[in-house]
């Protein structure tokens, strides 16, 4: 069950005897609006979220990841807005928060560590000895020690320069703690700029030190824009969301290596999407039991109509795949609307019964002959025994001039 230990949502209070259940402690959901990170108490049986308390961090939240003990939450923050065209900020931090074991409330744990540029993702290695921080522009991967008291420490010196590709988006350590995989998205081509190739960068990993990089880039990275990956809980399978091609791909591990061939490139959209606004495949999560795979489809482009920015259309949905347990092939079985615009992050509770999707911003949309605003917020779904989702409710959230950018359950 080493792969299970690498999954963000899984709690140390879980058992695997039959259906997973929470025996002790509480399940908490954390979601940000700008620099404010709010704690919600989760009731899996009732499929409800109850807002509790909020902590304000130095900058806007970019991503977060828990310590293996679930006693600490590490948060990447930045004053830089996302995207290639964003104006640069000058404040970027790695923050440690202590999680109250009874209530789930968050409090600052040690001093924030300054970072050189905007971090886009972070994760810990399997034993939570180090934090891997991913930077998108310029593309980079840095590793920081975790001190014995759980605070983030000094950066780990690397023996050799790292090839971080173009527009890194995520780094994960394999369940055996032997490899670090950096997902680099590249950039789509424009009328004035050629396509930047995407790639998967695989490094040997030894106590925070990275070496012997191998690049996996089908067709030299052309028409290959990967975003995130997730590991199967019991099989040597790595599922990959390919953002710019709206696909899911599969990599296999063999003898502590990642095979270079990308298998089963399967589409994420319910329709072709030709002639519509930009679509982008988003986060990807394997169900805790390993039978199903979930990927977000995102659309948010607007157009000016009479001085009002109005949503151009597209799919904001979760696509559900059934995973063939013999061949590993993912087969789409459902596309379900998320009841919001741009589900940038979503998460599955450790028992596999509940999925929550977060939506960034309020967006004006057509509603028949009228216009209405679809608020940002959190959409809650029930996960059925066949893996399919059923929408339960949405919690609308007023974000003002800010945005929601990350949420996750611990």
N, C-alpha and C positions, 0 to 999 in steps of 0.2 A: 504493500500500500504506500510505497514511497511517493508515487505520483500524487496521491491524495494530499500529502503534506505540502505540495507546491501550489495547491489551489487557494486563491485568495479568500474565498468565503468560508472555507471549512473551519469549524470550531474545534478546539481541543476537547470539548465536552461531548463530541459525537461518539456514537458506537456504530458498528457495522453489522450488528446481529439482526438480520432481517431488515426492516425498514429503519433507516437512520432516524434518530430522535435526539432531541436536546434534553439531556439529563439534568444539567445544572447550568447556572448562569443565564444571562438574557441575550437575546439577539438584538443587535442595534444596527440601525441604518444611519449613515452619515451622508449628507448632501450639502453642497455649497451654493451660495449666491455670492459671487465675488470673493472677498476675503473671509466672509462669514461661513463657518462650518456648523451645520445644525444637526443635532442628534434626535433621531426618531426611535421610539421603542416599537419593535415589530411583534405583532401577534400573528403567527403563521396560521393557526387554526381559523381565526376570524378574518385573516387577510387584511389587516388594518395597520396603519402607521399612526403613532401618537407623538406629536411634537413635544420635545422636552426642553432642551437648552441649546444655546449657541455660543461658540467661541470665535473671536475675531483674530485672524492670523496676519502676519506682516504684509502679505500681498494676496492676490487672487489665487485660489486653489487651482492647480493644474491636474494633479493626480495624487493618489494616496495608496498605501499598502500597509498591512498590519505585521507586527512582529509575530514570529511563530507561537509565542506564548499567549498572544492576543491581549497582552497587557499594555502594548504601545502601538500607536498608529503613526507612521511616517508620512509626511505630506510635502509635496513639491509645490512651491508658490512662486509667482512672478508678477511683476507689473507690466510685462509685455503682453500685448494682445496676441491671439493666435493667428496663424496664417502667414504666408510668404510676404504679404504686403503690409503686415502690421508695423506700426511705429515702434521703435525700440524702447524698452523700459530700462530702468537702471537698478532694479531691486529684485533679487532672485534668491530664494532660500530653500533649505532643507530643514524641516521642522519636525521635532518629535513631540507627540502628545501622549499623555498617560491616560489609559482607559480605566475608569472606576469599575472594579470587578463586580460590584453590586448593581450600580445604576446604569453603567455605560457612558456616563458623563466624561467629557474630555477636559484636560487641563494641560498647560504647557509643561514640558519635561525637558529641562535644560535650555541652553541658549540656541537660537536658530543658527544654522551654518550657512554662510554666504556662498552662493554659487555664481559661476562666471557669466552665464547667459540663461535664457529661459529654459527650464526643464519641462519636457512634455510627458514624461512617464518615469515611474520608479517602481522597483520591486526589491525584495530581499532574496538572497540565496536560500537554500532549503533549511539550513540550521539557523538562519537569521544572524549570521556573523558579519555580513556585509550588505550594503545597500547599493544596488545598481541604478544609476540615474542616467536617463536618456535625454539628449538635447537635440532639437531638430534643426536649428540654424544658428551657427554652423553645426553640422551633424557631428555628434560626439557621444561617447559612452564613458562615464567615470564611475569609479567604485569607491565607496566610503565605508570605513570600519564602523561597526556597532560596538560601543563600549560595554563593559560588564554591567553598567547600570541602565543600559538601554538607550542612552543618548547617542546621537551620531557623532563619529569621531573624524580622524584625519583621512584624507584621500589616500588610497592605496597606490603607491608608485607602480607604474607598468614598466616591464623590462624592455618592451619594444613599442614603437608607434602603432596605433590601432587604425585600421581601415574601417571607418564608420559609415562608408557609403554616402548616399545623398538623402537628406531628410529622414533621419532615424526617427522611429515612432514608438518602439517598445523594445525592452530587453527582458528576457526570462532565462533563468537557470533551469536546466533539465532536472527531472525528478531525482536522478542519481547524483546530482550536484557536481557533475563532471564537465558539463558543457554550458557555455553561455551563448544564447542565440539573440542576435540583434536584428530586428526587422527594420529595413530601410525602404521607405515608400518611393523615393524618387519624386518626380514631378511630371504632370501631364504636359504635353506639348501645347503651345499656343501659336497664333499667327506670327509672333515675333520671337519665340524662344523654342528651340528644339526640346523634345522630351528628355528628361533626366531619367536614366534607368534605375529601376528598383532592384533590390537584392536581399537575400537572407545571409547574414554574416554569422558564421559558426566559429566559436573560439574554444580552445581547451580552457578549463577553468580550475584553478587551484588556489583556494583560500583568498579569493579576490584578485588574483593575477590572471590576466588573459594572454593567450599566446596561440600561435599556429592557426591564424584565421583562414577559413575556407569560405569562398563566396558561392552561393547558389543563386544563379540568375538565368532563368530560361531565356533563350534567344538573346543573350547578352543583357537581359533586363528590359528589353523592349516589350511594351504592352504588359508590364508586370509591375503593379503598384501595391505591394502588400502593406498591411496596416498592423494587425495584431495576430497573435497565435494563442492557442490553448492546448494543453496536453490531455490525452485520454487518461482516465484514472487508473486503468489496469493494463492497457495495451501500449506498445511502443509507437503510438500514432500521434502526430502533431497536426492539428487542424489550423488552417491559416485563412484569415479574411483578406481578400485581394481588393482593396478599396476602389482603385480607379477602373478596374474591369468588372466590378460587381460580381465577384465569384468567391467560391470557397475552394481551397486547395488542400492537399494532403501531403505531408512528408512522413517518412518512416525512419525510426531509429534502429540501428543494427550494430551490435558490438561496440557500444558507446560512441557511435558515429551517427551522423544524419545522412541518409542516402540522398544523393544529389538530384534524383528524379522527382519532379512534382507530379503527383497523381491526382486524378479525379477533379479536374477543374469544372465545378458545377456552378451554374448561375444562382444568384440570390433574388432576382427580381421576379415578380409575378407576370410581368409583361416585358416587352423588349426595351422600353424606355426611349426608343428612337424618336427624335424630334421634341423631346421634353427638356425640362431643366436638368442640370447636372445631378446625377445620382452617385452616391458613394457608400459602398459597404463599410460597416463600422465594427464595433466590438464583437467578439466571438467568445462563446462559453460552451463547454461540454457539460451536460447534465451530470450531477454527482455519481449517478449509477452507470454512466457511460453509454447509454442506449440512444441518446438524442443530442443534437447539436443545435445551437441557437445563434443567429447572426442578425444584426440590425441593418436595415436599409434606411438611408438618410437622404432627405431633400430639403432645401431651405431657400433656394434662390427666389428672389422677388423681381418684379418689374414695375416701373412707374406708370400708373394709370391715373390720370387726373391729379397728379401731385401726391398720390398715395402709393406706397410700396406694398404691392399685393403678391402673395405667394403664386409662383408660376405653375405649381403642381408637381406631382411626383409621389413616390412611395415612401412613407414613413411607417415602417412595419418591422415586425420580427418574423423571420423565416425560420421554420422548424424543420430539421432534417432527422430522419431515422438513420442510424448508423448500422450498416451491415456488420455484424459481429464476426463474420468470417473474412470478408474482403476489405473491410474498413470503409467502403464506399458510402458517402452520405446521399440520401435520397430525400428531396423536399416533400413534405407532407402537409405543410400549412404556411400561408402568409396571413398575418393578422395585423390590422392597423393598430398603431400605438396610441391613438387619440391625442396626438401632439405633433409638433414640428421638430425635426432633427433630434431623434433619440441618440445622443452622443454616447451615453453609457447606460448599461443595464446590468442587473445582477440577479443571481439565483440563490435562494436561501440554502443552507447546508443540507436540509432534508429533501430538497428537490421538489417542494410543493408550491413554491411561490416565486414569481419573477417580478421585478420592479424595474421600470424604464424611466430614465430622466430625460427631460426635454429642455433645451437651452434657453429659448427666447420666446416672447410673445410675437406672433406673426398674424397679419391681417390676411384673411382668406375670403373667397367668394362663398356666399351661403344663399344659393338661388339667385334672386335679383338684388340681394343686399350684401353687405360686407359685415364680417364679424372678426373679432380678435380671438385667436386660439392662444390661451396663456401658456407660459412655461409651467412645468410641474412634474409630478411623479405618478406614473400609471402602474396600477397593480393588476397582475394576472394570476390566475390559478393554473397550475400545471397538472394536467390530467394524467392518468395511468398510461395512456398511449403517447405521451409527450406533447400533445397539443395544448394550446393555451386558450384560456377563456378570460376575457376582460371582466374585471370586477368593479374597479372604480379609479378615478383620477383625482389627485390632490393638486388643485391649481395653486400656483405660487407667484406672487407679485415680485418680480425681480427688479422693477424700476429700470434704471439705466444700466444695470449690471446683467450678468448672465449666470445660469447654472452651467457647470462644466464637468462635475464629477459627482458620482454617488457610488456607495458600496456598502455591503453588509458584513458585520463582524460578530 
